Amino acid sequence: MAQDDTLTPDQIDTAHHGRPLWQKIAIGVVGFIVAIVVLAGVLLLGLNTQPGKKFLIQQIAAFQMESGMEIEVGRIEGSIYSDMVIHDLILRDPKGVFAVSPRVHVVWKPFRYVNNHISVSLLETPLVVLARSPQFNQTPTDPNAPILPDLDIDVDRMKIDKFILARPVIGQKREIAIDGVTHIADGRAILSADAIVDSGDRLQAKLDAVPSQNRLAMSGTLTAPKGGVIAAMSGLTDGMTATLDGKGTWQAWNGRIVATSPKGELANVAIAARDGNFTAKGPIRPGLVMAGTVDRLTAPQLNVDLFAGLNERRVNLKGTLRSAALSADAQGIVDLATSRFSGLRINAALLTPGAIMENVKGRDVRGSIILDGPMATPFIDYDITAKSIAFDATGIENLKASGRVVINTDRIRIPVSATATRVTGLNAAAGG
């Protein structure tokens, strides 16, 4: 008898539907996840190949930050996920190239970024050239943003064998060797740095900051030998060593700057911070290492009393400088957010008759200036009065002079409107 191949209705339904619907969905989801993981793995592995690195370099070049900074990479050698060497690194701002490095060695663990952790074991380069100071676009800032980022950052070793500052940066070409460590984790910042200039100048600094625990400690030592870059730029006739040491909290921090030279103590200034207000008080003796007029005007010491109130990157500045021969005071606003002066007034008076500078002597000389506008090109209103002032053999009595100095990027204009009751020392033909 022939077998009956006819399917029953139940058999027909099972054949059509097979597995239950939930199993089909689960299998589909698992399959999709596996496909994504495989695809991600392929992409990650693919990025670590030469074609992948070329693609990554193109993406880096196409990315532009809000500040206007752009990064260009020539090629990448090694693994982008552990130990790599970046060749021909170029940094640009809106005006063009400002820094280059031929080789940057990076040893890091990039996947820790998933846990908000930037982990760099080594950041090393034989050479960085800063051609000029960068000029970025102004970007909005949040005044209520946390002082330290919500991100763990570890740089176990940062080493720059030769950091070249080109002449446009500070007016002369210099080479600096930098060695540092950075650890920022759980709202705590521990930083240390050691920088040595080719002239022998050296800066060693340490910072330990924990804003959430209201803790702040910092210390540093600056060594400026005779003939070094700091001595040359500041006109020092001898070398000096300055130290900063301080501890406290973000609301109340106390520290002190002490500077010495072979001739004696140059400065002993107490520094204090109270809820965004900063003060500096104490004597300085610049005449020990700066001869001539500086010595005469500041001897035996110049007493410093400065106050700076910081609020949303605007500094309310007040202060006085006083010695036996000189009195000066300042008051006004310095806007760090926009790099502008706002009515910053500086007054100065010669308290004892004598030399102001080489070949210039004065009696009861007073001056006042007001700075307004951009820091790079400010307007400077000035007023000068003097009972008498002499330039070599020429003397001026009861001088009054005023005007507005206009500083442009390519020139400085100093108009003068002046009166005097008498000019001496001129020959008869000139009416003296």
C-alpha positions in Angstrom: 0.0 0.0 0.0 1.5 3.4 -0.9 2.5 5.8 1.9 0.3 8.8 2.4 2.5 12.0 2.1 -0.3 14.4 2.8 0.5 16.8 5.7 -1.9 17.5 8.4 -2.8 21.2 9.3 -0.6 21.0 12.5 2.4 19.8 10.4 1.8 22.5 7.8 1.9 25.2 10.6 5.1 23.8 12.1 6.7 23.7 8.7 5.8 27.3 8.0 6.8 28.7 11.3 9.7 26.5 12.6 11.2 28.2 15.8 9.0 30.4 18.0 9.0 34.1 17.2 11.0 35.1 20.3 13.8 32.8 19.4 14.0 34.2 15.9 14.2 37.7 17.4 16.8 36.7 19.9 18.9 35.0 17.2 18.6 38.1 15.0 19.7 40.4 17.8 22.6 38.2 18.7 23.6 37.9 15.1 23.4 41.7 14.7 25.6 42.3 17.8 28.1 39.7 16.6 28.1 41.4 13.2 28.7 44.8 14.8 31.5 43.4 17.0 33.1 41.8 14.0 32.7 45.0 12.0 34.2 47.0 14.8 37.1 44.6 15.1 37.7 44.8 11.4 37.6 48.6 11.5 40.0 48.7 14.5 42.4 46.3 12.8 42.0 48.1 9.6 42.9 51.4 11.1 46.1 49.9 12.3 47.2 49.0 8.7 48.9 51.4 6.4 45.8 52.2 4.4 43.9 52.6 7.7 46.6 55.0 9.0 46.4 57.0 5.8 42.6 57.3 6.2 43.1 58.4 9.9 45.7 61.0 8.8 43.2 62.4 6.3 40.5 62.6 8.9 42.8 64.4 11.3 43.7 66.9 8.6 40.0 67.5 7.8 39.1 68.1 11.5 39.1 71.8 12.6 38.6 72.9 16.2 36.4 75.8 17.2 39.5 77.7 18.2 40.7 77.4 14.6 43.5 75.0 15.4 44.4 72.4 12.8 46.7 69.3 13.0 48.6 67.8 10.1 50.4 64.4 10.3 52.9 63.2 7.7 52.8 59.5 8.6 52.3 57.1 11.5 54.7 54.3 12.3 53.9 51.5 14.8 50.6 50.6 16.5 48.1 53.4 17.0 46.8 51.3 19.9 49.9 51.1 22.0 53.3 52.3 20.7 53.5 54.7 17.8 55.7 57.3 16.2 54.1 60.4 14.6 56.3 61.9 11.9 56.1 65.4 10.6 53.6 66.9 13.0 52.4 70.4 12.0 50.1 72.7 14.1 48.2 75.6 12.5 46.1 78.4 13.7 43.9 80.7 11.5 47.0 82.5 10.4 49.0 79.5 9.4 51.7 77.2 10.8 52.9 78.1 14.3 54.6 74.9 15.5 56.3 71.8 14.0 57.9 68.5 15.2 59.6 66.0 13.0 59.0 63.0 15.4 56.7 62.4 18.4 56.9 59.0 20.2 53.7 58.1 22.0 53.2 55.0 24.3 49.6 55.0 25.4 46.5 52.9 26.2 43.7 54.6 24.1 40.9 52.2 25.1 41.0 53.5 28.6 39.2 56.6 27.3 36.0 54.5 27.4 36.3 55.0 31.2 37.2 58.7 30.9 40.9 58.0 31.3 43.7 59.3 29.1 46.7 57.1 29.9 50.0 58.0 28.3 53.2 56.2 29.5 55.5 58.2 27.4 55.3 61.4 25.3 58.7 62.1 23.8 60.1 64.2 21.0 63.6 65.2 20.0 62.5 68.6 18.7 59.6 71.0 18.7 59.9 74.4 17.0 57.6 77.2 18.0 57.8 79.6 15.1 55.5 82.3 16.7 52.9 82.7 19.4 49.6 81.1 18.2 46.5 83.3 17.7 43.3 81.3 18.1 39.7 82.2 17.7 37.9 83.5 20.8 35.6 80.8 22.0 32.8 81.1 24.7 33.7 79.7 28.1 31.5 78.6 31.0 32.5 80.5 34.2 30.8 77.7 36.2 32.8 74.9 34.7 34.8 72.8 37.1 38.4 73.9 37.6 39.7 70.4 36.8 38.2 68.3 34.0 35.9 65.3 34.7 38.6 63.2 33.1 41.5 61.2 34.4 44.8 62.2 32.7 48.1 60.4 33.3 51.3 61.3 31.5 54.0 59.4 33.2 56.8 61.0 31.3 56.8 64.0 28.9 60.2 64.7 27.5 61.2 67.3 24.9 64.9 67.2 24.2 64.9 70.5 22.3 62.1 73.0 22.4 63.1 75.9 20.1 61.5 79.3 20.6 62.1 81.2 17.4 63.0 84.9 17.4 59.4 86.2 16.9 58.3 84.5 20.2 60.5 86.3 22.7 62.7 88.5 20.5 65.6 86.0 20.4 66.1 82.3 19.5 66.3 80.0 22.5 66.4 76.2 23.2 64.7 74.6 26.2 64.8 71.0 27.4 61.6 70.0 29.2 60.9 67.0 31.4 57.6 66.6 33.2 54.9 64.5 34.7 51.1 65.0 34.8 48.5 63.1 36.9 44.9 64.4 37.0 42.4 61.9 38.6 39.3 62.1 40.8 39.5 65.9 40.9 43.2 66.0 41.9 46.1 67.4 39.8 49.7 66.5 40.5 52.1 68.2 38.1 55.9 68.5 38.1 58.1 70.0 35.5 61.8 70.7 34.9 62.9 73.1 32.2 66.4 74.1 31.3 67.3 76.8 28.8 70.5 76.7 26.7 71.7 79.8 28.6 71.7 78.0 31.9 68.4 79.3 33.2 66.3 76.7 34.9 62.7 76.3 36.3 61.6 73.5 38.6 57.9 73.5 39.6 55.5 71.3 41.5 51.7 71.5 42.0 49.3 69.4 44.0 45.7 70.6 43.8 42.5 69.0 45.0 39.6 71.5 44.6 36.9 69.2 45.9 38.9 68.8 49.2 39.8 72.5 49.2 43.5 71.8 49.0 46.3 73.7 47.1 50.0 73.3 47.4 52.7 74.6 45.0 56.4 75.2 45.0 59.1 76.2 42.5 62.6 77.3 42.0 63.9 79.6 39.3 67.6 79.9 38.6 68.8 82.7 36.5 72.6 82.8 36.1 74.6 85.9 35.2 74.6 86.2 31.4 71.5 84.0 31.0 68.4 84.8 29.0 66.4 86.1 32.1 69.3 88.3 33.2 69.8 89.6 29.7 66.1 90.4 29.1 65.6 92.0 32.5 68.9 93.9 32.6 70.3 92.0 35.7 74.0 92.7 36.3 74.3 89.5 38.4 72.6 86.1 38.7 69.7 85.3 41.0 67.7 82.4 42.4 64.0 82.7 43.3 61.8 80.2 45.2 58.1 80.0 45.6 56.5 77.8 48.4 53.0 77.8 49.6 50.1 75.7 51.0 46.5 76.1 51.9 43.1 75.8 50.3 41.4 77.3 47.3 39.6 79.7 49.6 42.7 80.6 51.7 46.2 80.0 50.3 49.4 81.5 51.6 52.8 81.5 50.1 56.1 83.4 49.8 58.5 84.4 47.1 62.1 84.7 48.1 64.8 85.8 45.7 68.5 86.1 46.4 71.7 87.1 44.6 75.4 87.0 45.6 74.9 90.5 46.8 72.0 89.8 49.2 68.2 89.2 49.3 66.4 90.7 46.3 62.8 90.0 47.4 60.8 88.6 50.2 57.2 88.9 49.2 54.2 87.3 50.9 51.5 86.0 48.4 47.9 85.2 49.5 44.8 84.1 47.8 41.3 84.5 49.3 38.2 83.4 47.3 39.6 84.7 43.9 41.3 87.7 45.4 45.1 87.8 45.4 47.6 90.0 47.3 51.4 90.4 47.2 53.1 92.4 50.0 56.8 92.8 50.8 60.1 94.5 50.0 62.1 94.1 46.8 65.6 95.4 46.2 66.2 95.4 42.4 69.1 97.9 42.9 71.3 95.0 44.0 71.4 93.6 40.5 70.3 96.6 38.4 72.7 99.5 38.7 72.2 103.2 37.9 68.8 104.8 37.9 67.0 101.7 39.1 69.3 101.5 42.2 68.8 105.2 43.0 65.0 105.2 42.6 64.4 101.9 44.6 67.1 102.2 47.3 67.2 101.0 50.0 64.1 98.9 49.1 60.9 99.2 47.1 57.8 98.2 49.1 55.2 96.3 47.1 51.5 96.2 48.0 49.4 94.7 45.2 45.8 93.5 45.0 44.2 91.6 42.1 40.5 90.5 42.2 39.6 87.9 39.6 36.0 87.5 38.5 35.2 85.7 35.2 38.6 86.4 33.8 38.4 90.1 34.6 41.1 91.3 36.9 40.4 94.3 39.2 43.9 95.6 39.8 45.0 97.9 42.6 48.5 98.5 44.1 51.3 100.7 45.2 55.0 100.8 45.0 57.0 103.0 47.3 60.6 103.8 48.1 62.5 106.8 49.5 62.7 108.3 46.0 59.6 107.0 44.2 55.9 106.6 44.7 53.6 104.8 42.2 50.0 103.5 42.3 47.8 101.6 39.8 44.1 101.0 39.6 41.9 99.6 36.8 40.6 96.5 34.9 42.5 94.0 32.9 40.1 91.8 30.9 41.9 88.5 30.2 39.0 87.0 28.3 39.3 89.7 25.6 42.9 90.8 26.2 42.0 94.4 26.8 42.7 97.2 29.3 39.8 99.1 30.7 40.7 102.4 32.3 43.9 101.1 33.9 45.4 104.2 35.5 49.0 104.4 36.7 50.4 107.4 38.7 54.0 108.0 39.6 55.9 110.7 41.4 59.5 111.5 42.0 59.8 112.2 45.8 63.4 113.4 45.9 65.2 115.6 43.3 67.8 113.8 41.2 68.4 111.5 38.3 65.4 109.9 36.6 67.5 108.2 33.9 70.9 108.7 32.2 71.3 112.4 31.3 67.8 113.3 32.7 67.3 114.9 36.1 64.1 116.2 37.6 62.5 117.9 40.6 58.9 117.3 41.7 58.2 115.2 38.6 54.8 113.6 38.4 53.2 111.5 35.6 49.9 109.7 35.0 48.9 107.4 32.2 45.6 105.6 31.4 45.6 102.5 29.3 42.5 101.5 27.3 41.8 99.1 24.5 43.5 95.9 23.2 46.7 94.9 25.0 48.6 94.7 21.8 47.5 98.1 20.5 46.2 100.2 23.4 45.4 103.9 23.6 47.6 105.6 26.3 46.5 109.0 27.6 49.4 110.7 29.5 49.9 113.8 31.6 53.3 114.9 32.9 54.2 117.8 35.2 57.5 118.9 36.6 58.8 121.9 38.6 62.0 121.4 36.7 63.4 118.8 34.3 66.8 118.8 32.6 68.1 117.0 29.6 71.9 117.3 29.7 72.5 121.1 29.8 69.0 122.1 28.8 66.5 122.7 31.5 62.7 123.2 31.5 60.8 124.8 34.3 57.1 124.3 35.3 56.6 121.8 32.5 53.1 120.6 31.6 52.7 118.0 28.8 49.8 115.8 27.7 48.6 113.7 24.8 47.3 110.4 23.6 49.7 107.7 22.4 48.3 105.6 19.5 49.8 102.2 19.0 49.2 100.4 15.7 50.7 97.2 14.5 53.2 99.0 12.3 53.9 102.3 14.1 53.5 104.3 17.3 52.3 108.0 17.3 53.1 110.2 20.3 51.5 113.6 19.9 52.7 116.2 22.5 51.0 119.3 23.8 53.3 121.1 26.2 53.8 124.4 28.0 56.6 125.7 30.2 57.4 129.0 31.9 61.2 128.9 31.1 63.8 127.0 29.1 67.4 127.3 30.1 70.7 126.2 28.6 69.9 127.3 25.0 72.3 129.5 23.1 71.4 133.1 22.4 70.5 132.4 18.8 67.8 130.0 20.0 66.5 132.6 22.6 68.1 130.9 25.7 
